[in-house]
Amino acid sequence: MAGKISAPPRPGTPSPWAIVAQAASALAVAMGIGRFVYTPILPLMHEQAGLSSALGANLATANFAGYLAGALAGIAAPALVRSTLALRSSLLVLVATLALMPVTHDGTAWFGLRLVAGAASALVFVIAVSAMLSRLQTHPHPHAHHLVGWGFGGVGAGIALSGLLVAAVQAASTWQAAWWTCAALAAVLGAPAWRLALQPEAAGTRTPAAPHAERPRTHRWFLALFASYTFEGIGYIIAGTFLVAAIQKDVGGRLGGGAWIVVGLAALPSCALWTRLARRWSRPALLLTSLTIQAAGIALPALLGGATSALVSAVLFGATFMGVSTIALSIGSHLRVPRAVALLTAGYSIGQILGPLLAAPLLHHGYQQALLLGSAMVLAAATASAAVCVRFPHHLGSVTATA
């Protein structure tokens, strides 16, 4: 905001880049590895561990259900979102669930591990994002809040690193080694996240504020945002589940196997790019734009086929799916709705559970119809986001993000 005077940093205030690095590490563990490493390891488990397609789908559903449970826990118990113990415990649980996957061949045990991993992933995500948004919004550095995108880029870094690691292990070793090496990677990346401070300021130093000033009536926009983000959860998970398999079936070879790595590499800088664009254009307009681009990217392999469309699709999907999260959660924080991050994450999680259920009847004739359904759901998300653009309250001022 023009004319804004920045307060001098308090002694011991971490640099904004330190906050971003810690949050990015947490998101790399929670999402890039804890949630998404199952995608590149799944073919190995089919080939070497005798995992059936039905059980493979059930394990994915278990992770989605666990993620929803974790998000709901953040809504029901707001203290969790402000708890360093909850963050650290969830990081340890994630590493443990990754390391324990190869110890057994029992489907029930795998189901339980992926369920617990989903809950821990959601808690780490909600805690880390809430901490990053609140600390950067109240940081004395005048441009600290523009660095949010680099924090969300941790998801892309985790996807790319774990995808490369699984590809390397696949060439020389087993599915068990893939899980163990990814567990080790999660432990290494979790070390910086261990020190993520959750409170922007010490207790007792907050300035009391009038309830009406702190809670403007923004629920109209938030409801539209919630609908948009829930539809995005449906469309995104359909693409995230079937896009790589569709490319592998259509193109095969290294491009098919490396499509998930391309998605991660495209996601890594994308959040920072979308955040930078937000300096010039409104976030609701950027949300609409990113969703429209994503819908086109998901539909591309179904409509055209071939290596070029597969590569473009992977890039467009990677460049938008975390960008959408970055923008949507930032808008939710801006609207000052209590526990906005947890609420939006819960809606997103519900969408991720519904997505595979809606797509399953369409898989009898390949992946094309499923991808078109995913694209249609993202277009529905774009339509809902258009309602967020109408008379959006841009000037609410800077406040601490509510988790």
C-alpha positions as a Markdown table, in Angstrom:
| # | Residue | x | y | z |
|---|---|---|---|---|
| 1 | Met | 0.0 | 0.0 | 0.0 |
| 2 | Ala | 1.4 | 3.4 | -0.9 |
| 3 | Gly | 2.7 | 5.5 | 2.0 |
| 4 | Lys | 2.9 | 2.5 | 4.3 |
| 5 | Ile | 5.6 | 3.0 | 7.0 |
| 6 | Ser | 7.3 | -0.2 | 8.1 |
| 7 | Ala | 8.1 | -0.8 | 11.7 |
| 8 | Pro | 11.7 | -1.5 | 12.6 |
| 9 | Pro | 12.4 | -5.2 | 13.0 |
| 10 | Arg | 12.1 | -6.5 | 16.6 |
| 11 | Pro | 15.2 | -8.1 | 18.0 |
| 12 | Gly | 15.3 | -11.8 | 16.9 |
| 13 | Thr | 12.8 | -11.3 | 14.1 |
| 14 | Pro | 13.7 | -13.9 | 11.4 |
| 15 | Ser | 14.2 | -12.8 | 7.9 |
| 16 | Pro | 11.2 | -13.4 | 5.6 |
| 17 | Trp | 13.3 | -15.8 | 3.5 |
| 18 | Ala | 14.0 | -17.9 | 6.6 |
| 19 | Ile | 10.3 | -18.2 | 7.3 |
| 20 | Val | 9.7 | -19.1 | 3.6 |
| 21 | Ala | 12.4 | -21.7 | 3.6 |
| 22 | Gln | 11.0 | -23.4 | 6.8 |
| 23 | Ala | 7.5 | -23.4 | 5.4 |
| 24 | Ala | 8.6 | -24.7 | 2.0 |
| 25 | Ser | 10.5 | -27.6 | 3.7 |
| 26 | Ala | 7.3 | -28.4 | 5.7 |
| 27 | Leu | 5.2 | -28.4 | 2.5 |
| 28 | Ala | 7.8 | -30.5 | 0.6 |
| 29 | Val | 7.5 | -33.2 | 3.3 |
| 30 | Ala | 3.7 | -33.0 | 3.8 |
| 31 | Met | 2.6 | -32.8 | 0.2 |
| 32 | Gly | 5.5 | -33.3 | -2.2 |
| 33 | Ile | 6.5 | -36.5 | -0.5 |
| 34 | Gly | 4.0 | -37.5 | 2.2 |
| 35 | Arg | 1.0 | -37.3 | -0.1 |
| 36 | Phe | 2.3 | -37.4 | -3.7 |
| 37 | Val | 5.2 | -39.9 | -3.6 |
| 38 | Tyr | 2.6 | -42.7 | -3.8 |
| 39 | Thr | 1.9 | -41.7 | -7.5 |
| 40 | Pro | 5.4 | -42.7 | -8.8 |
| 41 | Ile | 5.8 | -45.7 | -6.4 |
| 42 | Leu | 2.4 | -47.1 | -7.3 |
| 43 | Pro | 3.5 | -48.8 | -10.6 |
| 44 | Leu | 6.4 | -50.4 | -8.8 |
| 45 | Met | 4.0 | -51.8 | -6.2 |
| 46 | His | 1.8 | -53.2 | -8.9 |
| 47 | Glu | 4.8 | -54.9 | -10.6 |
| 48 | Gln | 6.8 | -56.1 | -7.6 |
| 49 | Ala | 4.5 | -56.3 | -4.6 |
| 50 | Gly | 1.4 | -57.7 | -6.3 |
| 51 | Leu | -0.7 | -54.7 | -5.4 |
| 52 | Ser | -4.1 | -55.0 | -7.2 |
| 53 | Ser | -5.7 | -52.0 | -9.0 |
| 54 | Ala | -8.6 | -52.1 | -6.5 |
| 55 | Leu | -6.3 | -52.0 | -3.4 |
| 56 | Gly | -4.2 | -49.3 | -5.1 |
| 57 | Ala | -7.3 | -47.2 | -5.5 |
| 58 | Asn | -8.4 | -47.9 | -1.9 |
| 59 | Leu | -5.0 | -46.8 | -0.6 |
| 60 | Ala | -5.4 | -43.5 | -2.5 |
| 61 | Thr | -8.8 | -43.1 | -1.0 |
| 62 | Ala | -7.5 | -43.8 | 2.5 |
| 63 | Asn | -5.0 | -41.0 | 2.1 |
| 64 | Phe | -7.7 | -38.6 | 0.9 |
| 65 | Ala | -9.9 | -39.5 | 3.8 |
| 66 | Gly | -7.1 | -39.0 | 6.3 |
| 67 | Tyr | -6.3 | -35.7 | 4.8 |
| 68 | Leu | -9.9 | -34.6 | 5.3 |
| 69 | Ala | -9.8 | -35.8 | 8.9 |
| 70 | Gly | -6.7 | -33.8 | 9.5 |
| 71 | Ala | -8.2 | -30.7 | 8.0 |
| 72 | Leu | -11.4 | -31.1 | 10.1 |
| 73 | Ala | -9.2 | -31.5 | 13.2 |
| 74 | Gly | -7.7 | -28.1 | 12.4 |
| 75 | Ile | -11.2 | -26.7 | 12.3 |
| 76 | Ala | -12.5 | -28.4 | 15.4 |
| 77 | Ala | -9.4 | -27.7 | 17.5 |
| 78 | Pro | -7.9 | -24.4 | 16.5 |
| 79 | Ala | -5.1 | -24.8 | 19.1 |
| 80 | Leu | -3.6 | -27.6 | 16.9 |
| 81 | Val | -2.9 | -25.0 | 14.2 |
| 82 | Arg | -0.9 | -23.0 | 16.7 |
| 83 | Ser | 0.9 | -25.9 | 18.2 |
| 84 | Thr | 4.6 | -26.5 | 17.6 |
| 85 | Leu | 4.2 | -29.9 | 19.2 |
| 86 | Ala | 1.5 | -30.8 | 16.6 |
| 87 | Leu | 3.7 | -29.7 | 13.7 |
| 88 | Arg | 6.7 | -31.7 | 14.9 |
| 89 | Ser | 4.7 | -34.7 | 15.9 |
| 90 | Ser | 3.0 | -34.7 | 12.4 |
| 91 | Leu | 6.4 | -34.5 | 10.7 |
| 92 | Leu | 7.7 | -37.5 | 12.7 |
| 93 | Val | 4.5 | -39.5 | 11.9 |
| 94 | Leu | 4.8 | -38.8 | 8.2 |
| 95 | Val | 8.4 | -40.0 | 8.1 |
| 96 | Ala | 7.4 | -43.1 | 10.1 |
| 97 | Thr | 4.5 | -44.0 | 7.8 |
| 98 | Leu | 6.8 | -43.7 | 4.8 |
| 99 | Ala | 9.4 | -46.0 | 6.4 |
| 100 | Leu | 6.8 | -48.6 | 7.5 |
| 101 | Met | 5.1 | -49.1 | 4.1 |
| 102 | Pro | 7.8 | -51.7 | 3.0 |
| 103 | Val | 7.8 | -53.6 | 6.3 |
| 104 | Thr | 4.5 | -55.4 | 5.5 |
| 105 | His | 2.6 | -56.8 | 2.6 |
| 106 | Asp | -0.7 | -56.6 | 4.4 |
| 107 | Gly | -3.3 | -54.4 | 2.6 |
| 108 | Thr | -5.0 | -53.4 | 5.9 |
| 109 | Ala | -1.8 | -52.2 | 7.3 |
| 110 | Trp | -1.1 | -50.2 | 4.2 |
| 111 | Phe | -4.5 | -48.7 | 4.3 |
| 112 | Gly | -4.0 | -47.6 | 7.9 |
| 113 | Leu | -0.5 | -46.2 | 7.2 |
| 114 | Arg | -1.8 | -44.1 | 4.2 |
| 115 | Leu | -4.8 | -43.0 | 6.3 |
| 116 | Val | -2.6 | -41.7 | 9.1 |
| 117 | Ala | -0.2 | -40.2 | 6.6 |
| 118 | Gly | -3.1 | -38.2 | 5.1 |
| 119 | Ala | -4.1 | -36.8 | 8.4 |
| 120 | Ala | -0.5 | -35.9 | 9.3 |
| 121 | Ser | 0.0 | -34.2 | 5.9 |
| 122 | Ala | -3.1 | -32.1 | 6.4 |
| 123 | Leu | -2.0 | -30.9 | 9.8 |
| 124 | Val | 1.5 | -30.0 | 8.6 |
| 125 | Phe | 0.0 | -28.2 | 5.6 |
| 126 | Val | -2.5 | -26.2 | 7.6 |
| 127 | Ile | -0.1 | -25.3 | 10.4 |
| 128 | Ala | 2.8 | -24.4 | 8.0 |
| 129 | Val | 0.6 | -22.3 | 5.6 |
| 130 | Ser | -1.1 | -20.5 | 8.5 |
| 131 | Ala | 2.2 | -19.7 | 10.1 |
| 132 | Met | 3.8 | -18.5 | 6.9 |
| 133 | Leu | 0.8 | -16.3 | 5.9 |
| 134 | Ser | 0.5 | -14.7 | 9.4 |
| 135 | Arg | 4.2 | -14.2 | 9.9 |
| 136 | Leu | 4.8 | -12.7 | 6.4 |
| 137 | Gln | 1.7 | -10.4 | 6.7 |
| 138 | Thr | 2.9 | -9.0 | 9.9 |
| 139 | His | 6.7 | -9.0 | 9.1 |
| 140 | Pro | 8.3 | -5.5 | 9.2 |
| 141 | His | 9.9 | -6.1 | 5.8 |
| 142 | Pro | 7.7 | -4.1 | 3.3 |
| 143 | His | 7.6 | -6.8 | 0.7 |
| 144 | Ala | 7.6 | -9.9 | 2.9 |
| 145 | His | 4.1 | -11.0 | 1.9 |
| 146 | His | 5.2 | -11.2 | -1.8 |
| 147 | Leu | 7.4 | -14.2 | -0.9 |
| 148 | Val | 4.5 | -16.5 | -0.1 |
| 149 | Gly | 4.7 | -18.2 | -3.5 |
| 150 | Trp | 8.2 | -19.5 | -2.9 |
| 151 | Gly | 6.9 | -21.2 | 0.3 |
| 152 | Phe | 4.2 | -23.0 | -1.7 |
| 153 | Gly | 6.9 | -23.9 | -4.2 |
| 154 | Gly | 8.1 | -26.4 | -1.7 |
| 155 | Val | 5.3 | -28.8 | -2.8 |
| 156 | Gly | 6.8 | -28.8 | -6.4 |
| 157 | Ala | 10.3 | -29.3 | -5.0 |
| 158 | Gly | 9.1 | -32.3 | -3.0 |
| 159 | Ile | 7.3 | -33.8 | -6.0 |
| 160 | Ala | 10.3 | -33.3 | -8.3 |
| 161 | Leu | 12.9 | -34.6 | -5.8 |
| 162 | Ser | 10.9 | -37.6 | -4.8 |
| 163 | Gly | 10.0 | -38.4 | -8.4 |
| 164 | Leu | 13.7 | -38.2 | -9.4 |
| 165 | Leu | 14.6 | -40.4 | -6.4 |
| 166 | Val | 12.0 | -43.0 | -7.3 |
| 167 | Ala | 13.1 | -43.0 | -10.9 |
| 168 | Ala | 16.7 | -43.6 | -9.9 |
| 169 | Val | 15.7 | -46.4 | -7.4 |
| 170 | Gln | 13.4 | -48.0 | -10.0 |
| 171 | Ala | 16.3 | -48.6 | -12.3 |
| 172 | Ala | 18.4 | -50.4 | -9.8 |
| 173 | Ser | 16.4 | -51.6 | -6.8 |
| 174 | Thr | 12.9 | -52.4 | -5.4 |
| 175 | Trp | 9.7 | -50.8 | -4.3 |
| 176 | Gln | 10.8 | -51.2 | -0.7 |
| 177 | Ala | 13.9 | -49.2 | -1.4 |
| 178 | Ala | 11.8 | -46.5 | -3.0 |
| 179 | Trp | 9.8 | -46.0 | 0.2 |
| 180 | Trp | 12.8 | -46.1 | 2.4 |
| 181 | Thr | 14.8 | -43.6 | 0.4 |
| 182 | Cys | 11.8 | -41.2 | 0.3 |
| 183 | Ala | 11.4 | -41.6 | 4.0 |
| 184 | Ala | 15.1 | -40.5 | 4.4 |
| 185 | Leu | 14.5 | -37.6 | 2.0 |
| 186 | Ala | 11.4 | -36.5 | 4.1 |
| 187 | Ala | 13.5 | -36.6 | 7.3 |
| 188 | Val | 16.2 | -34.5 | 5.7 |
| 189 | Leu | 13.7 | -31.9 | 4.4 |
| 190 | Gly | 11.8 | -31.9 | 7.7 |
| 191 | Ala | 14.8 | -30.7 | 9.6 |
| 192 | Pro | 14.5 | -27.0 | 8.6 |
| 193 | Ala | 10.7 | -27.2 | 9.1 |
| 194 | Trp | 11.3 | -28.3 | 12.7 |
| 195 | Arg | 12.2 | -24.7 | 13.6 |
| 196 | Leu | 9.2 | -23.0 | 12.0 |
| 197 | Ala | 7.9 | -20.6 | 14.6 |
| 198 | Leu | 4.1 | -20.4 | 14.6 |
| 199 | Gln | 3.4 | -17.1 | 16.4 |
| 200 | Pro | 4.3 | -13.8 | 14.7 |
| 201 | Glu | 4.6 | -12.1 | 18.1 |
| 202 | Ala | 4.8 | -12.9 | 21.7 |
| 203 | Ala | 1.6 | -13.5 | 23.7 |
| 204 | Gly | 0.5 | -10.4 | 25.4 |
| 205 | Thr | 1.9 | -8.0 | 22.8 |
| 206 | Arg | -1.1 | -7.9 | 20.5 |
| 207 | Thr | -3.1 | -4.8 | 20.2 |
| 208 | Pro | -6.7 | -5.3 | 21.2 |
| 209 | Ala | -9.0 | -4.6 | 18.3 |
| 210 | Ala | -12.7 | -3.9 | 18.0 |
| 211 | Pro | -14.6 | -7.0 | 16.9 |
| 212 | His | -16.4 | -5.3 | 14.2 |
| 213 | Ala | -13.2 | -3.8 | 12.7 |
| 214 | Glu | -11.5 | -7.2 | 12.8 |
| 215 | Arg | -14.4 | -9.2 | 11.3 |
| 216 | Pro | -15.8 | -7.5 | 8.2 |
| 217 | Arg | -18.7 | -9.2 | 6.5 |
| 218 | Thr | -16.9 | -11.1 | 3.8 |
| 219 | His | -18.7 | -14.4 | 3.9 |
| 220 | Arg | -20.3 | -13.8 | 0.5 |
| 221 | Trp | -17.0 | -13.9 | -1.2 |
| 222 | Phe | -15.7 | -16.7 | 1.0 |
| 223 | Leu | -18.6 | -19.0 | 0.2 |
| 224 | Ala | -17.9 | -18.5 | -3.5 |
| 225 | Leu | -14.2 | -19.2 | -2.9 |
| 226 | Phe | -15.1 | -22.3 | -0.9 |
| 227 | Ala | -17.2 | -23.6 | -3.7 |
| 228 | Ser | -14.5 | -22.9 | -6.2 |
| 229 | Tyr | -11.8 | -24.6 | -4.2 |
| 230 | Thr | -14.0 | -27.6 | -3.6 |
| 231 | Phe | -14.7 | -28.1 | -7.3 |
| 232 | Glu | -10.9 | -27.6 | -7.9 |
| 233 | Gly | -10.3 | -30.4 | -5.4 |
| 234 | Ile | -12.5 | -32.7 | -7.6 |
| 235 | Gly | -10.9 | -31.8 | -10.9 |
| 236 | Tyr | -7.3 | -31.6 | -9.6 |
| 237 | Ile | -7.4 | -35.0 | -8.0 |
| 238 | Ile | -8.9 | -36.6 | -11.2 |
| 239 | Ala | -5.9 | -35.2 | -13.1 |
| 240 | Gly | -3.4 | -35.9 | -10.4 |
| 241 | Thr | -4.6 | -39.6 | -10.3 |
| 242 | Phe | -5.0 | -40.3 | -14.0 |
| 243 | Leu | -3.0 | -37.8 | -16.0 |
| 244 | Val | 0.3 | -39.6 | -15.6 |
| 245 | Ala | -1.3 | -43.0 | -16.3 |
| 246 | Ala | -3.0 | -41.5 | -19.4 |
| 247 | Ile | 0.2 | -40.1 | -20.7 |
| 248 | Gln | 2.0 | -43.4 | -20.0 |
| 249 | Lys | -0.6 | -45.3 | -21.9 |
| 250 | Asp | -0.7 | -42.9 | -24.9 |
| 251 | Val | 3.0 | -42.1 | -25.2 |
| 252 | Gly | 5.0 | -44.5 | -23.1 |
| 253 | Gly | 8.7 | -44.5 | -22.8 |
| 254 | Arg | 10.6 | -41.9 | -20.8 |
| 255 | Leu | 8.1 | -39.1 | -21.3 |
| 256 | Gly | 5.3 | -41.2 | -19.9 |
| 257 | Gly | 7.4 | -42.2 | -16.9 |
| 258 | Gly | 8.8 | -38.8 | -16.3 |
| 259 | Ala | 5.6 | -36.8 | -16.6 |
| 260 | Trp | 5.2 | -36.6 | -12.8 |
| 261 | Ile | 8.7 | -35.1 | -12.6 |
| 262 | Val | 7.7 | -32.5 | -15.2 |
| 263 | Val | 4.7 | -31.6 | -13.1 |
| 264 | Gly | 6.9 | -31.1 | -10.0 |
| 265 | Leu | 9.5 | -29.0 | -11.9 |
| 266 | Ala | 6.7 | -26.8 | -13.4 |
| 267 | Ala | 5.1 | -26.4 | -9.9 |
| 268 | Leu | 8.3 | -25.3 | -8.2 |
| 269 | Pro | 8.6 | -21.7 | -9.6 |
| 270 | Ser | 4.9 | -21.4 | -10.4 |
| 271 | Cys | 3.7 | -20.2 | -7.0 |
| 272 | Ala | 6.2 | -17.4 | -6.9 |
| 273 | Leu | 5.2 | -16.4 | -10.5 |
| 274 | Trp | 1.5 | -16.2 | -9.5 |
| 275 | Thr | 2.4 | -14.3 | -6.4 |
| 276 | Arg | 4.4 | -11.8 | -8.4 |
| 277 | Leu | 1.6 | -11.4 | -10.9 |
| 278 | Ala | -0.6 | -10.5 | -7.9 |
| 279 | Arg | 1.3 | -7.3 | -7.4 |
| 280 | Arg | -0.3 | -6.0 | -10.6 |
| 281 | Trp | -3.5 | -7.9 | -11.0 |
| 282 | Ser | -6.2 | -8.8 | -8.5 |
| 283 | Arg | -5.9 | -12.2 | -6.9 |
| 284 | Pro | -9.6 | -13.2 | -7.7 |
| 285 | Ala | -8.9 | -12.4 | -11.4 |
| 286 | Leu | -5.7 | -14.5 | -11.3 |
| 287 | Leu | -7.6 | -17.4 | -9.6 |
| 288 | Leu | -10.0 | -17.3 | -12.5 |
| 289 | Thr | -7.2 | -17.2 | -15.0 |
| 290 | Ser | -5.2 | -20.1 | -13.4 |
| 291 | Leu | -8.3 | -22.3 | -13.2 |
| 292 | Thr | -9.1 | -21.7 | -16.9 |
| 293 | Ile | -5.5 | -22.6 | -17.9 |
| 294 | Gln | -5.6 | -25.7 | -15.8 |
| 295 | Ala | -8.9 | -26.9 | -17.3 |
| 296 | Ala | -7.4 | -26.6 | -20.8 |
| 297 | Gly | -4.2 | -28.4 | -19.7 |
| 298 | Ile | -6.2 | -31.4 | -18.2 |
| 299 | Ala | -8.4 | -31.7 | -21.3 |
| 300 | Leu | -5.5 | -31.5 | -23.8 |
| 301 | Pro | -4.3 | -35.2 | -23.8 |
| 302 | Ala | -7.9 | -36.4 | -24.0 |
| 303 | Leu | -8.6 | -34.2 | -27.0 |
| 304 | Leu | -5.4 | -34.3 | -29.0 |
| 305 | Gly | -3.0 | -37.1 | -27.7 |
| 306 | Gly | 0.6 | -37.4 | -28.7 |
| 307 | Ala | 3.9 | -36.4 | -27.0 |
| 308 | Thr | 3.6 | -32.7 | -27.5 |
| 309 | Ser | 0.2 | -32.4 | -25.9 |
| 310 | Ala | 1.3 | -34.7 | -23.1 |
| 311 | Leu | 4.3 | -32.5 | -22.3 |
| 312 | Val | 2.2 | -29.3 | -22.5 |
| 313 | Ser | -0.4 | -30.8 | -20.3 |
| 314 | Ala | 2.1 | -31.8 | -17.6 |
| 315 | Val | 3.6 | -28.3 | -17.7 |
| 316 | Leu | 0.2 | -26.5 | -17.5 |
| 317 | Phe | -1.0 | -28.8 | -14.7 |
| 318 | Gly | 2.2 | -28.3 | -12.7 |
| 319 | Ala | 2.2 | -24.6 | -13.3 |
| 320 | Thr | -1.3 | -24.1 | -12.0 |
| 321 | Phe | -2.4 | -26.6 | -9.4 |
| 322 | Met | -0.2 | -25.2 | -6.6 |
| 323 | Gly | -0.7 | -21.7 | -7.9 |
| 324 | Val | -4.4 | -22.1 | -7.4 |
| 325 | Ser | -3.8 | -23.1 | -3.8 |
| 326 | Thr | -1.5 | -20.2 | -3.2 |
| 327 | Ile | -4.0 | -17.7 | -4.6 |
| 328 | Ala | -7.1 | -19.3 | -3.0 |
| 329 | Leu | -5.6 | -19.6 | 0.5 |
| 330 | Ser | -4.2 | -16.0 | 0.3 |
| 331 | Ile | -7.7 | -14.8 | -0.6 |
| 332 | Gly | -9.2 | -16.7 | 2.2 |
| 333 | Ser | -6.7 | -15.2 | 4.6 |
| 334 | His | -7.4 | -11.7 | 3.2 |
| 335 | Leu | -11.1 | -12.1 | 3.8 |
| 336 | Arg | -10.5 | -12.7 | 7.6 |
| 337 | Val | -12.8 | -15.6 | 7.9 |
| 338 | Pro | -11.9 | -17.5 | 11.1 |
| 339 | Arg | -9.9 | -20.7 | 10.4 |
| 340 | Ala | -10.0 | -19.9 | 6.7 |
| 341 | Val | -7.0 | -22.1 | 5.7 |
| 342 | Ala | -8.5 | -25.2 | 7.5 |
| 343 | Leu | -12.0 | -24.6 | 6.1 |
| 344 | Leu | -10.7 | -24.3 | 2.5 |
| 345 | Thr | -8.5 | -27.3 | 3.0 |
| 346 | Ala | -11.4 | -29.3 | 4.2 |
| 347 | Gly | -13.5 | -28.4 | 1.1 |
| 348 | Tyr | -10.5 | -29.3 | -1.1 |
| 349 | Ser | -10.3 | -32.6 | 0.7 |
| 350 | Ile | -13.9 | -33.4 | 0.2 |
| 351 | Gly | -13.4 | -32.7 | -3.5 |
| 352 | Gln | -10.5 | -35.1 | -3.5 |
| 353 | Ile | -12.6 | -37.9 | -2.1 |
| 354 | Leu | -15.4 | -37.3 | -4.6 |
| 355 | Gly | -13.1 | -37.0 | -7.6 |
| 356 | Pro | -12.1 | -40.7 | -8.0 |
| 357 | Leu | -15.6 | -41.9 | -7.1 |
| 358 | Leu | -17.1 | -39.7 | -9.9 |
| 359 | Ala | -14.4 | -40.8 | -12.4 |
| 360 | Ala | -14.4 | -44.5 | -11.7 |
| 361 | Pro | -17.4 | -45.4 | -13.9 |
| 362 | Leu | -15.7 | -43.6 | -16.9 |
| 363 | Leu | -12.5 | -45.7 | -16.8 |
| 364 | His | -13.9 | -48.7 | -18.7 |
| 365 | His | -12.8 | -47.2 | -22.1 |
| 366 | Gly | -9.6 | -45.6 | -21.0 |
| 367 | Tyr | -8.7 | -42.3 | -19.4 |
| 368 | Gln | -10.0 | -39.7 | -21.8 |
| 369 | Gln | -13.5 | -39.4 | -20.4 |
| 370 | Ala | -12.1 | -39.1 | -16.8 |
| 371 | Leu | -9.8 | -36.3 | -17.9 |
| 372 | Leu | -12.6 | -34.5 | -19.6 |
| 373 | Leu | -14.7 | -34.8 | -16.4 |
| 374 | Gly | -11.7 | -33.4 | -14.4 |
| 375 | Ser | -11.5 | -30.5 | -16.9 |
| 376 | Ala | -15.2 | -29.8 | -16.5 |
| 377 | Met | -14.9 | -29.7 | -12.7 |
| 378 | Val | -12.1 | -27.2 | -12.9 |
| 379 | Leu | -14.2 | -25.1 | -15.3 |
| 380 | Ala | -17.0 | -25.2 | -12.6 |
| 381 | Ala | -14.4 | -24.0 | -10.2 |
| 382 | Ala | -13.5 | -21.2 | -12.6 |
| 383 | Thr | -17.2 | -20.2 | -12.8 |
| 384 | Ala | -17.5 | -20.1 | -9.0 |
| 385 | Ser | -14.3 | -18.0 | -8.8 |
| 386 | Ala | -15.8 | -15.5 | -11.2 |
| 387 | Ala | -18.3 | -14.7 | -8.4 |
| 388 | Val | -15.4 | -13.9 | -6.1 |
| 389 | Cys | -14.3 | -11.2 | -8.6 |
| 390 | Val | -17.5 | -9.2 | -8.3 |
| 391 | Arg | -16.9 | -6.1 | -6.1 |
| 392 | Phe | -14.2 | -7.9 | -4.3 |
| 393 | Pro | -13.1 | -6.0 | -1.1 |
| 394 | His | -9.4 | -5.5 | -1.9 |
| 395 | His | -8.7 | -3.0 | 0.8 |
| 396 | Leu | -9.2 | -4.7 | 4.1 |
| 397 | Gly | -5.8 | -4.0 | 5.4 |
| 398 | Ser | -3.1 | -6.4 | 6.6 |
| 399 | Val | -4.1 | -8.8 | 9.4 |
| 400 | Thr | -2.9 | -11.9 | 10.9 |
| 401 | Ala | -4.2 | -14.9 | 8.9 |
| 402 | Thr | -6.7 | -17.0 | 10.6 |
| 403 | Ala | -6.2 | -20.7 | 10.4 |
